[in-house]
Amino acid sequence: MRIAVVGSGYVGLVTGACFADLGHEVVLVDNDEKKIVALRNGEVPIHERFLPELLARHRGQRIKFSADLQAATRESEVVFIAVGTPPTESGDADLSYVESVAREISGGVDEYKVVVEKSTVPVYTSQWIRTIIIRDGADPALFDVASNPEFLREGTAVTDFLYPDRIVVGVESERAAEVMRQLYGPLTSGWYYGRGEAIPRPEAAKTPPRLIVTSTKSAELIKHASNAFLAMKISFINAVASICESVGANVEQVSDGIGTDSRIGSRFMNPGIGYGGSCFPKDLMAFRAVAKESGYDFRLLEEVIRINEEQRHRFLRKVRSVLWTFRGKRLGVLGLAFKGGTDDIRESPALLLVQELLREGCHICAYDPAAMERAKEVLKSGVEFAADAYEAATGADALLILTEWEEFAALDLERLRTLVKYPIVLDGRNLYDPAVMVEHGFSYYSVGRAAALTEETTARTLAKKKERA
Ligand code: UDX
C-alpha cells in the first residue's frame, strides 16, 4: 500500500521505517527542510536500535522523504499523523500541529483515503480532525479518520512495532477498518515473521499479534489509560519500596511475589527514582485534563504523579544522609538518559537529580553511553563528562547509578573499588545484589532494600593494605 507519515520524530520515523519493512511504499513528510535533507543524506537523528538498518535498507526505494504534504496525501491511500502534541501550561495537549496538518491534508483528498491519528491525543481528536478536513473543503465521502495509538518504548521502538502485544485500531466505518486490516496484514497474518530478513524476534514476543478494532474514542482512551496504568504500576511499587525501607523488607522480593500473580504481572514493577521520558509525565497530565473536562476528578492520577516526584526527593535525601554535606563533594554519576537504551533526556529523573545536586554545590563527573551530547546542552557548568563509567568513578566521594543501562549492571567491581575515593555506591535503579557489593568492599544503598554497609576504607588505605600483603 502507499502510505504517508507526517512528522519525522520518534514515532513517525519508526512507523515509516517499519511499514516499509512490511512491504509498503512510504513517504515521510516533515516541514523541516533541513531534517528532510539530513534524512535523504542517510543521517539518523535519533538513537534507536534497528532504525539505522531499516532506513538504510529502504531509503530511496520503499522510503522517500518530502516536505510537500499535499502531494504526499494525493499519492497515498493512508496518511498517518505523527506530529508532536506537547503539553500546554495547564497540562492538556497542544493540538495545534495536528490541526495544521489536518488542514493541509484536506487539500490533497482527491480520492478515498484513511487519515490515521498516531500521536497520543485526547479523546475527541479524531472527530476534530474530521471536522477540520471537511471545513477546509474535502468531500466527507472521500475519507475516514482512524485512531491507531502507538505503544512504542524508546530504545525498543522498532521491535515493539513489529512484534506488538496487540494492534489497536479505532474506526467509524467498516471501509476504514478494512484498510487498516490490510495495512497490518503482514503482521497479523504472520507473513513478516517467516521472512529471512525480518528484524530479530524479542524473546517474549508472541506472534501473530491480535488486531483490536474499536471506536475512535475507545482507541484514544486506550492509549491514555494504558500509559496511566503503567505509570501507576511504577508509582505503586515505588510506594511499596518506601514501606519496605521503613520496615526492613526487600522490595525486590516483594515485587517478585506480587508480579508472579498473572493478574498483576511482573513488568513495570521495578522500583527506582521514578519514571520520566516524553510520554508518561505528559500523558498523565493530559489524561487528568481529559478526565476533568469530562466531569470526572481522577485523583488517583494526581497521586501517581505525586509519588513519582517524591521518589526523586527521597533519593536525594538518601544521598544527603550518606554524605552529610554536599558542597564541594565530587560525585560520579552513571546515567543521564530517562531510562537505559536511549539518548533521550526529556523529563529524565537522572538529569533532574544531577541539576539538584549541582544547585547544592556538588561537583559531578557523569557518564552515559548515549545521552551525553544532549545533556551537555542543558548542563552548562559544574559537570565533567567522562569517557566511561570508570573515569566517572575516579576520585569520587560516592558513585550514583541513575539510569538502568545494562552496562552499568556489569561493572568490574574490583576495578571500581580501586578508583573511587570512598567505596560508597547509591544505586537508584537496584542494579546490584547488596551482598555482592559488600563482598567487593562497597557500602551500598539502593531503593526499598536495607543498606548494605561495609567498613568504608578509602582507596589509599586499600592500596596500603595491598602493599603490605
Ligand atoms: C512509554 C510506554 O511504555 C509506551 O508504551 C508509550 O507508547 C510511550 O511511553 P517510554 O517513554 O519509551 O515508553 O519508556 P518506558 O520504557 O515505558 O519507561 C518509562 C519510564 O519509567 C522510564 O523512566 C523508566 O526508567 C521508568 N520505569 C519503567 C521504572 O521506573 N520502572 C519500571 O518498572 C519500568
Residues whose N, C-alpha, C, O or C-beta is under 5 A from the ligand:
A	BS01	UDX	E150 F151 L152 R153 E154 I234 F268 M269 N270 G272 G274 Y275 G276 G277 S278 C279 F280 F338 K339
